[in-house]
Amino acid sequence: MKMNEDFLKSMKEAFDLLRTKGPKEATAAVQRALARGTVEGGHAQTPHMPQSVNEWAQAWTQAQTQAQSQAQTHANTTPHAPAERTFDADTPGTFSTHTFSNSAGQRQYKLYVPAVYNIEPLPLIVMLHGCTQNADDLAAGTRMNEMAERHGFIVVYPNQSHAANHSACWNWFKPADQQRDQGEPSLIAGITRQVIARYRVDPARVYVAGLSAGGAMADIMLKTSPDLYAAACVHSGLAYGSAKDLPSALAAMKGGKAHRSRSRVEPQRPLIVFHGDADTTVHPSNAAALVAGFDAGVTTISEPSHAAGTASGQHACTVQRLVAANGVEAEYWSIHGAGHAWAGGSQRGSYTDPSGPDATAEMLRFFLAHPRASGTH
């Protein structure tokens, strides 16, 4: 283990040098780490010194693979092996698989920890996938791991199980899965708390977001655990309490009269909503229902870039900034001509529309501007 620890320390030094000084200094650190690893592993060959950014990236990948192999060898001989740790192909942080269990059941989740993670507490964003998706698909489509590396935050992606829903949908329409500390909300909140307990997370900057069924569940999490989440993003989703069973869920998705068993309460936390006005899977009227409580003030924003964006093939959109009577803020992005897909997403993931606007970037801007105020619960 001593060699493995030294190796990982050297690689962290290399990445720090890449960020602070540049590829030349980083390559020297990579060479030292790789040379040490090959010599101590019984090989006398001196590795090639990377001469370009591309070669440096290849060396970095080789080093990651070696570190992962060494860590796995140790894990195989350890009675309580840690969670599987893998490396995202496009980012230098770690993308690992974990499991959480409680009385409601068990769910796996993927966790992305950026390479910039250090002693400073970072924001945490919980990402909930849509039907037929999974954590890896949502991560690819939203580019959240890349953004986590760029802006410095941790991302967790709970995975719905096919045993709980044949299409891997979060069961947002079931009363048992709409309540705090019960069903799927207890699992998602439990995963969130587990990450907070294991990593240095800023408790005032914990957020939840989702697409479609995941968006509907994100609103449930915000409404049932406002003490845990500072704000939420619902993309192409539905409001908490929109359905009580599958028939009412289908009716709400089609834009029919939604089931409203919940008494109306003032919003407690900020909310940003994205919805395509050509969405035939979840009717856009559901977006209006999400922001219905933010009715003390509405301002329509005219972005100069929208006209230019339309000319370049991007969707135009109408953005409204809203406020509730208690001062809690919301944004509603109505994306013209867009269907049921994450706006501005990467085609590497399903249910994405690269034509924009960039929902990931706008969501992050909104989240980071709305930490939970100290003293609020």
C-alpha positions as CSV (number, residue, x, y, z in Angstrom):
1,M,0.0,0.0,0.0
2,K,2.9,2.4,0.7
3,M,3.9,2.5,-3.0
4,N,0.2,3.0,-4.0
5,E,-0.2,5.9,-1.6
6,D,3.0,7.5,-2.8
7,F,1.9,7.0,-6.4
8,L,-1.4,8.7,-5.8
9,K,0.2,11.5,-4.0
10,S,2.5,12.1,-6.9
11,M,-0.4,12.1,-9.4
12,K,-2.2,14.6,-7.2
13,E,0.9,16.8,-7.3
14,A,1.0,16.5,-11.1
15,F,-2.7,17.6,-11.5
16,D,-2.1,20.5,-9.1
17,L,0.9,21.6,-11.2
18,L,-1.2,21.3,-14.4
19,R,-3.7,23.7,-13.0
20,T,-1.2,26.1,-11.4
21,K,1.8,26.1,-13.7
22,G,1.1,24.2,-16.9
23,P,1.7,21.0,-18.8
24,K,5.5,21.2,-18.8
25,E,5.8,21.1,-15.0
26,A,3.0,18.5,-14.8
27,T,4.7,16.2,-17.3
28,A,7.8,16.1,-15.1
29,A,5.6,15.0,-12.1
30,V,3.9,12.4,-14.3
31,Q,7.3,11.0,-15.4
32,R,8.5,10.8,-11.8
33,A,5.3,9.0,-10.7
34,L,5.3,6.6,-13.6
35,A,9.1,5.9,-13.3
36,R,8.7,5.2,-9.6
37,G,5.8,2.8,-10.3
38,T,7.6,0.9,-13.0
39,V,10.8,0.6,-11.0
40,E,9.1,-0.6,-7.8
41,G,7.0,-2.9,-9.9
42,G,10.1,-4.7,-11.1
43,H,10.5,-2.9,-14.5
44,A,13.6,-0.8,-15.3
45,Q,12.1,0.9,-18.4
46,T,12.0,4.7,-18.2
47,P,8.7,6.0,-19.5
48,H,8.4,8.3,-22.5
49,M,8.4,12.0,-21.4
50,P,5.1,13.6,-22.7
51,Q,5.8,16.4,-25.1
52,S,2.4,17.8,-25.8
53,V,-1.0,18.2,-24.1
54,N,-2.3,15.2,-25.9
55,E,0.6,13.0,-24.8
56,W,0.2,14.4,-21.3
57,A,-3.4,13.4,-21.3
58,Q,-2.4,9.9,-22.4
59,A,0.1,9.7,-19.6
60,W,-2.5,10.9,-17.2
61,T,-4.9,8.2,-18.3
62,Q,-2.1,5.6,-18.0
63,A,-1.4,6.8,-14.5
64,Q,-5.1,6.7,-13.5
65,T,-5.3,3.1,-14.8
66,Q,-2.2,2.1,-12.8
67,A,-3.6,3.7,-9.7
68,Q,-7.0,2.1,-10.2
69,S,-5.3,-1.3,-10.7
70,Q,-3.3,-1.0,-7.6
71,A,-6.3,0.1,-5.5
72,Q,-8.3,-2.8,-6.9
73,T,-5.6,-5.3,-6.0
74,H,-5.7,-4.0,-2.4
75,A,-9.5,-4.0,-2.4
76,N,-9.5,-7.7,-3.4
77,T,-7.5,-8.6,-0.3
78,T,-9.5,-6.3,2.1
79,P,-12.4,-7.8,4.0
80,H,-14.5,-4.7,3.6
81,A,-13.6,-3.4,0.1
82,P,-14.5,0.2,-0.7
83,A,-16.9,1.1,-3.4
84,E,-15.8,0.6,-7.0
85,R,-13.9,3.7,-8.2
86,T,-13.7,4.5,-11.9
87,F,-12.5,7.5,-13.9
88,D,-14.7,9.5,-16.1
89,A,-13.2,9.4,-19.6
90,D,-13.4,13.2,-20.0
91,T,-12.5,14.5,-16.6
92,P,-9.7,13.9,-14.1
93,G,-12.0,13.4,-11.0
94,T,-13.3,10.1,-9.8
95,F,-16.7,8.6,-10.7
96,S,-17.5,5.8,-8.2
97,T,-20.4,3.4,-7.5
98,H,-22.0,3.1,-4.1
99,T,-25.1,1.6,-2.5
100,F,-27.5,3.0,0.1
101,S,-30.0,1.0,2.1
102,N,-32.7,1.8,4.6
103,S,-36.1,0.4,5.6
104,A,-37.6,1.5,2.2
105,G,-35.1,-0.6,0.2
106,Q,-31.8,-0.2,-1.5
107,R,-30.5,1.9,-4.4
108,Q,-27.1,2.3,-6.1
109,Y,-25.8,5.7,-6.9
110,K,-22.9,7.2,-8.8
111,L,-20.7,9.8,-7.2
112,Y,-18.5,12.3,-9.0
113,V,-15.8,14.0,-6.9
114,P,-13.7,16.5,-8.8
115,A,-10.0,16.5,-8.7
116,V,-10.1,20.0,-7.2
117,Y,-11.7,18.6,-4.1
118,N,-9.6,19.6,-1.1
119,I,-10.1,21.0,2.4
120,E,-12.7,23.5,1.4
121,P,-16.3,22.4,1.6
122,L,-17.9,22.1,-1.8
123,P,-21.5,22.4,-3.0
124,L,-23.4,19.1,-3.7
125,I,-25.9,18.6,-6.5
126,V,-28.2,15.6,-6.5
127,M,-29.2,14.6,-10.1
128,L,-32.3,12.5,-10.7
129,H,-32.6,10.8,-14.1
130,G,-35.7,10.3,-16.2
131,C,-37.5,7.1,-17.3
132,T,-35.4,4.6,-19.2
133,Q,-32.3,6.5,-18.2
134,N,-29.6,5.8,-15.5
135,A,-26.9,7.8,-13.7
136,D,-24.3,7.4,-16.4
137,D,-26.7,8.5,-19.1
138,L,-27.8,11.6,-17.2
139,A,-24.2,12.5,-16.4
140,A,-23.2,12.3,-20.1
141,G,-26.2,14.2,-21.3
142,T,-26.0,17.0,-18.9
143,R,-22.2,17.2,-18.8
144,M,-22.4,17.7,-15.1
145,N,-19.1,16.0,-14.3
146,E,-17.3,18.3,-16.6
147,M,-19.0,21.3,-15.0
148,A,-18.2,19.9,-11.5
149,E,-14.6,19.9,-12.4
150,R,-14.8,23.4,-13.9
151,H,-16.7,25.0,-11.1
152,G,-15.8,22.9,-8.1
153,F,-18.7,20.9,-6.8
154,I,-19.7,17.2,-6.0
155,V,-22.4,15.5,-8.0
156,V,-24.4,12.4,-6.9
157,Y,-26.7,10.5,-9.2
158,P,-29.1,8.1,-7.5
159,N,-30.1,5.2,-9.7
160,Q,-33.7,4.0,-9.8
161,S,-34.0,0.2,-9.9
162,H,-36.0,-1.7,-12.5
163,A,-37.4,-3.8,-9.7
164,A,-39.1,-0.6,-8.3
165,N,-40.2,0.5,-11.7
166,H,-40.0,-1.5,-14.9
167,S,-39.0,1.6,-16.9
168,A,-36.6,2.9,-14.2
169,C,-39.0,5.9,-13.6
170,W,-39.0,7.4,-10.1
171,N,-42.4,6.7,-8.7
172,W,-43.4,10.4,-8.2
173,F,-47.1,9.6,-8.7
174,K,-47.4,7.2,-5.8
175,P,-48.6,8.6,-2.4
176,A,-46.1,6.3,-0.6
177,D,-43.3,8.0,-2.6
178,Q,-44.4,11.5,-2.0
179,Q,-43.7,11.8,1.7
180,R,-40.8,12.8,3.8
181,D,-38.8,9.9,5.4
182,Q,-40.8,7.3,3.4
183,G,-40.3,5.4,0.2
184,E,-38.1,6.9,-2.5
185,P,-37.8,10.3,-0.9
186,S,-36.2,8.6,2.1
187,L,-33.8,6.8,-0.2
188,I,-32.8,10.0,-2.1
189,A,-32.5,12.0,1.1
190,G,-30.5,9.2,2.7
191,I,-28.1,9.1,-0.2
192,T,-27.7,12.9,0.0
193,R,-27.0,12.7,3.8
194,Q,-24.5,9.8,3.3
195,V,-22.5,11.9,0.8
196,I,-22.6,14.9,3.2
197,A,-21.3,12.6,6.0
198,R,-18.5,11.2,4.0
199,Y,-17.2,14.2,2.2
200,R,-16.6,17.9,2.9
201,V,-19.9,19.4,1.7
202,D,-21.2,22.9,2.4
203,P,-24.6,22.2,4.0
204,A,-25.9,25.5,2.8
205,R,-25.3,24.6,-0.9
206,V,-27.0,21.3,-1.4
207,Y,-29.3,21.2,-4.4
208,V,-31.5,18.7,-6.3
209,A,-32.3,18.6,-10.0
210,G,-34.0,16.2,-12.3
211,L,-35.4,15.5,-15.8
212,S,-38.9,14.4,-16.5
213,A,-39.9,11.8,-13.8
214,G,-36.6,12.8,-12.1
215,G,-37.8,16.4,-12.3
216,A,-41.1,15.5,-10.6
217,M,-39.2,13.7,-7.9
218,A,-36.8,16.7,-7.5
219,D,-39.9,18.9,-6.7
220,I,-41.0,16.3,-4.2
221,M,-37.6,16.4,-2.5
222,L,-37.6,20.2,-2.3
223,K,-41.1,20.3,-0.8
224,T,-40.6,17.4,1.7
225,S,-36.9,18.2,2.7
226,P,-36.5,22.0,2.6
227,D,-34.1,21.6,5.5
228,L,-31.8,19.5,3.3
229,Y,-31.9,21.2,-0.2
230,A,-31.3,24.9,-0.8
231,A,-33.0,25.0,-4.2
232,A,-34.2,22.7,-7.0
233,C,-34.3,22.5,-10.8
234,V,-37.1,20.8,-12.6
235,H,-36.6,20.1,-16.3
236,S,-39.6,18.9,-18.2
237,G,-41.2,17.7,-15.0
238,L,-44.3,18.0,-12.9
239,A,-45.3,19.6,-9.6
240,Y,-45.5,17.8,-6.3
241,G,-49.0,16.4,-5.8
242,S,-49.9,16.3,-9.5
243,A,-50.9,12.7,-9.3
244,K,-52.0,10.0,-6.8
245,D,-51.7,6.9,-9.1
246,L,-50.8,5.9,-12.7
247,P,-54.1,7.1,-14.4
248,S,-53.9,10.5,-12.8
249,A,-50.2,10.7,-13.7
250,L,-50.9,10.1,-17.3
251,A,-53.7,12.7,-17.2
252,A,-51.4,15.3,-15.7
253,M,-48.6,14.5,-18.3
254,K,-51.1,15.1,-21.1
255,G,-52.1,18.5,-19.7
256,G,-55.4,17.4,-18.2
257,K,-56.6,18.6,-14.8
258,A,-53.9,17.5,-12.4
259,H,-54.8,15.8,-9.1
260,R,-54.1,18.3,-6.3
261,S,-54.4,16.6,-3.0
262,R,-51.9,19.0,-1.3
263,S,-53.1,22.2,0.3
264,R,-51.4,25.2,-1.3
265,V,-48.5,26.5,0.7
266,E,-46.0,29.2,0.0
267,P,-42.8,28.1,-1.6
268,Q,-40.0,27.6,0.9
269,R,-37.0,27.3,-1.4
270,P,-36.0,28.8,-4.8
271,L,-36.9,26.8,-8.0
272,I,-35.7,27.0,-11.6
273,V,-37.9,25.4,-14.2
274,F,-37.1,24.5,-17.9
275,H,-39.7,23.2,-20.3
276,G,-40.1,23.0,-24.0
277,D,-43.3,24.4,-25.3
278,A,-43.4,21.7,-28.0
279,D,-43.1,18.9,-25.4
280,T,-45.6,16.1,-26.2
281,T,-44.5,13.8,-23.4
282,V,-45.1,16.2,-20.4
283,H,-47.4,19.0,-21.3
284,P,-46.0,22.5,-20.7
285,S,-48.9,23.4,-18.5
286,N,-47.0,21.4,-15.8
287,A,-44.3,24.0,-15.8
288,A,-46.8,26.7,-15.0
289,A,-48.1,24.5,-12.2
290,L,-44.6,24.3,-10.7
291,V,-44.3,28.1,-10.4
292,A,-47.9,28.8,-9.5
293,G,-47.0,29.7,-5.9
294,F,-44.5,32.3,-7.1
295,D,-47.2,34.9,-7.9
296,A,-46.3,38.0,-6.0
297,G,-44.3,39.4,-8.9
298,V,-43.3,38.3,-12.4
299,T,-40.7,39.9,-14.6
300,T,-40.2,38.8,-18.2
301,I,-36.6,38.9,-19.2
302,S,-35.6,39.7,-22.8
303,E,-32.1,38.3,-23.5
304,P,-30.3,40.1,-26.4
305,S,-28.6,36.8,-27.2
306,H,-31.9,35.0,-27.9
307,A,-32.4,36.6,-31.3
308,A,-28.9,35.9,-32.3
309,G,-29.3,32.4,-30.9
310,T,-32.4,31.8,-33.1
311,A,-30.5,32.9,-36.2
312,S,-27.7,30.4,-35.4
313,G,-30.2,27.5,-35.1
314,Q,-30.7,27.6,-31.3
315,H,-34.1,27.7,-29.7
316,A,-35.5,31.0,-28.6
317,C,-36.9,31.2,-25.1
318,T,-38.9,33.3,-22.8
319,V,-37.5,33.7,-19.3
320,Q,-39.5,34.8,-16.4
321,R,-38.2,35.7,-13.0
322,L,-40.9,35.2,-10.3
323,V,-41.1,35.9,-6.6
324,A,-43.4,34.5,-3.9
325,A,-45.1,36.6,-1.3
326,N,-42.4,35.5,1.2
327,G,-39.6,36.7,-1.1
328,V,-38.5,33.2,-2.4
329,E,-37.4,33.4,-6.0
330,A,-38.0,31.3,-9.1
331,E,-37.1,31.3,-12.8
332,Y,-39.2,29.8,-15.6
333,W,-37.5,29.1,-18.9
334,S,-40.1,28.4,-21.7
335,I,-38.1,27.0,-24.6
336,H,-39.8,27.6,-27.9
337,G,-40.0,24.7,-30.3
338,A,-38.2,22.3,-27.9
339,G,-39.5,18.9,-27.0
340,H,-38.9,16.5,-24.1
341,A,-35.2,16.8,-23.7
342,W,-32.5,18.5,-21.6
343,A,-31.8,21.8,-23.2
344,G,-28.2,22.4,-24.4
345,G,-27.3,18.8,-23.5
346,S,-24.7,16.5,-25.1
347,Q,-25.8,14.0,-27.6
348,R,-23.8,11.4,-25.7
349,G,-26.8,11.1,-23.5
350,S,-30.5,10.3,-24.2
351,Y,-33.2,12.9,-24.1
352,T,-31.0,15.9,-24.9
353,D,-31.4,18.8,-27.3
354,P,-28.0,20.4,-28.2
355,S,-29.8,23.4,-29.6
356,G,-29.9,25.1,-26.2
357,P,-30.3,27.2,-24.2
358,D,-27.7,25.7,-21.9
359,A,-29.8,24.4,-19.0
360,T,-26.9,23.0,-17.1
361,A,-25.0,26.3,-17.0
362,E,-28.2,28.3,-16.2
363,M,-29.1,25.9,-13.5
364,L,-25.7,26.2,-11.9
365,R,-25.8,30.0,-12.0
366,F,-29.2,29.9,-10.3
367,F,-28.1,27.3,-7.7
368,L,-24.9,29.1,-6.7
369,A,-26.8,32.4,-6.4
370,H,-29.2,30.8,-3.9
371,P,-27.5,29.2,-1.0
372,R,-29.6,28.4,2.0
373,A,-29.6,31.3,4.4
374,S,-27.9,30.6,7.7
375,G,-30.5,29.9,10.4
376,T,-33.2,28.6,8.0
377,H,-34.5,25.1,8.2
